[in-house]
């Protein structure tokens, strides 16, 4: 009887702990619905973009994304840290380079959901271990965009969370178009990286 109770409790703990751990890690960052939590635990990428323009003509952009990788962070980071190889991992990234000295990550991207091909410059440390990595866009349409991504391990799985914000003079693109391409490409890029790392 004691053995049966131990097995039952152990099974319950093993099956419930990922949800508890993941929910706890994102608690202060994202109030996940039940469906979003299930998606995350099913290793699907979550992304939510919000863009609006105020009465003064200032456009405000917010994006957050999360993913739970099946592997440990140590295994995932072996490939994920190779920023200059992203063009081999994500189909809509046509080229990717990283300058170690300036910490400048440059991506050339093209996809049907984008209004036009884009060159994106990001100043960011190479992600080689778990922790928080801040980034900024020094040029381009969202010049001054800032954010961070966090890499944390839970139950031998690697949890990623990213958030970014930007405010500036309204771009010629409507709010909903920016929402569409930022959310869509965050999900698509995240899913491709999950599969290939």
MOZISUL-V440418 format. One record per backbone hydrogen bond with DSSP energy under -1.0 kcal/mol. NH is the residue of the N-H (numbers start at 1). CO is the residue of the C=O. E is the energy in kcal/mol with one decimal. If there is no record, write none. Layout:
((NH:CO:E) (NH:CO:E))
//
This chain:
((5:1:-2.3) (6:2:-2.5) (7:3:-2.6) (8:4:-2.5) (9:5:-2.8) (10:6:-2.7) (11:7:-2.6) (12:8:-2.3) (13:9:-2.6) (14:10:-2.6) (15:11:-2.0) (16:12:-1.7) (17:13:-2.5) (20:16:-1.9) (21:17:-3.2) (22:18:-2.8) (23:19:-2.4) (24:20:-2.3) (25:21:-2.4) (26:22:-1.8) (29:26:-1.4) (30:26:-3.3) (32:30:-1.5) (37:33:-2.4) (38:34:-2.2) (39:35:-2.5) (40:36:-2.5) (41:37:-2.5) (42:38:-1.2) (43:40:-1.7) (44:39:-2.4) (46:66:-2.9) (48:64:-2.7) (50:62:-2.8) (52:60:-2.0) (54:58:-2.5) (57:54:-2.0) (59:168:-3.4) (60:52:-3.2) (61:166:-3.2) (62:50:-2.0) (63:164:-2.3) (64:48:-2.0) (65:162:-2.4) (66:46:-2.2) (67:160:-2.1) (69:158:-3.4) (76:72:-2.2) (77:73:-2.9) (79:76:-1.1) (80:76:-2.5) (81:77:-1.9) (82:79:-1.5) (83:81:-2.0) (85:82:-2.1) (86:83:-1.6) (88:85:-2.1) (89:86:-1.2) (90:86:-2.7) (93:90:-1.5) (94:108:-2.9) (95:108:-1.2) (97:106:-2.2) (99:104:-2.2) (103:99:-1.9) (105:122:-3.5) (106:97:-2.4) (107:120:-2.7) (108:95:-2.3) (109:118:-3.2) (110:92:-2.4) (114:111:-1.7) (118:109:-2.7) (120:107:-3.1) (122:105:-2.6) (123:136:-2.8) (124:103:-2.4) (128:126:-1.2) (131:151:-1.5) (133:149:-2.9) (135:147:-2.6) (136:123:-1.3) (137:145:-2.3) (143:140:-1.6) (144:137:-3.6) (145:142:-2.5) (146:165:-2.2) (147:135:-1.9) (148:163:-2.1) (149:133:-2.3) (150:161:-3.4) (151:131:-2.6) (152:159:-2.5) (154:157:-2.9) (157:154:-1.2) (158:71:-1.4) (159:152:-3.8) (160:67:-3.2) (161:150:-1.9) (162:65:-2.7) (163:148:-2.4) (164:63:-2.4) (165:146:-2.7) (166:61:-2.0) (168:59:-1.9) (170:57:-2.1) (178:174:-1.7) (179:175:-2.4) (180:176:-2.4) (181:177:-2.5) (182:178:-2.3) (183:179:-2.2) (184:180:-2.5) (185:181:-2.1) (186:182:-1.4) (187:183:-2.1) (188:184:-2.8) (189:185:-2.7) (190:186:-2.1) (191:187:-2.6) (192:188:-2.3) (193:189:-2.4) (194:190:-2.4) (195:191:-2.1) (196:192:-2.1))
//
